[in-house]
């Protein structure tokens, strides 16, 4: 039986790295990574090579003919590009169609939200999805809920700082809205199943592990740590005010994705925290298949067990180039165009080199 040849775009990012891990664990996959020529010698790329990933040089902004050459012989393309690079997937999709790719997985991998004016980033992705459908390119869209690794608040003792990207100390609304959560480490394991499943072809899939509210997460962390966590509730009207202000400000900018980040963050809180969009029931309403229905025997990482490792000091953090400021204890120092709030979702990186997903 021949192996499925998969091309990863963004294999060195957090989501891309999880997917690379999930594919490399399965001998039925032959894993390739699309990397810009100038990035081939970077440590993250050589580390992938050492693990058996085959590197193919290419540039999403290069000639379409060169992308066709790179994708020739590839069965599945999985894109994990950054928020500012969503439209770069359009020439990639065209090349995939010309190269005879059998399945294209665009850069979804976010919380569930409806298209059309709720979340700017979702609408950026939707433009790509529509283009894929116009090409009649076989596809699968995969969303994954909110990561375990970004879901819990900071402890006053600082014991969890080593694994955190920000203090994450806001509770949206009353904190009782249920939110679907997924361990970053499980994303690749889900993807390895989804991309060879005929049931998921030309479908949307919601892969998630569990559903908890913010208050339940705080309660669980307090139980495990035996520390009281301060609860900073942001009322519903406060979230709507943020969204309105961010939308008004972003509309006055020349298009600059970095300046749209406050809008994305506010709209994201509105979507999952107030509207309750990031929930399996709503995903099914929108037409998603769910991992629970597709793969009932899948055993994900347990959320409580994950929090226990965080408190013990043995968890692996995400975006490890960031750290909690000892001076402020709750925010990250400003760095170029990224500041403490932005780095939670969009850590500063050399865009398109690591091609991070979120």
Secondary structure, 3 states (H helix, E strand, C coil): CCCEEEEEECCCCHHHHHHHHHHHCCCCEEEEEEECHHHCCCHHHHHHHHCCCEEEECCCCCCHHHHHHHHCCCCEEEECCCHHHHHHHHHHHHHHHHHCCCEEECCCCCCCCCCCCCCHHHHHHHHHHHHHHHHCCCEEEEECCEEHHHCCCCCCCCCCHHHCCCCCCEEECCCCCCEEEECHHHHHHHHHHHCCCHHHCCEEEECCCEEECHHHHHHHHHHHHCCCCCCEEECHHHHHHHHHHHHHHHCCCCCCHHHHHHHHHHHHHHHHHHHCCCCHHHHHHCCEEEHHHHCCCCCCCCHHHHHHHHHHCCCCCCCCCCCCCCCCCCCCCCECCECCCHHHCCCCCCCCCCCCCC
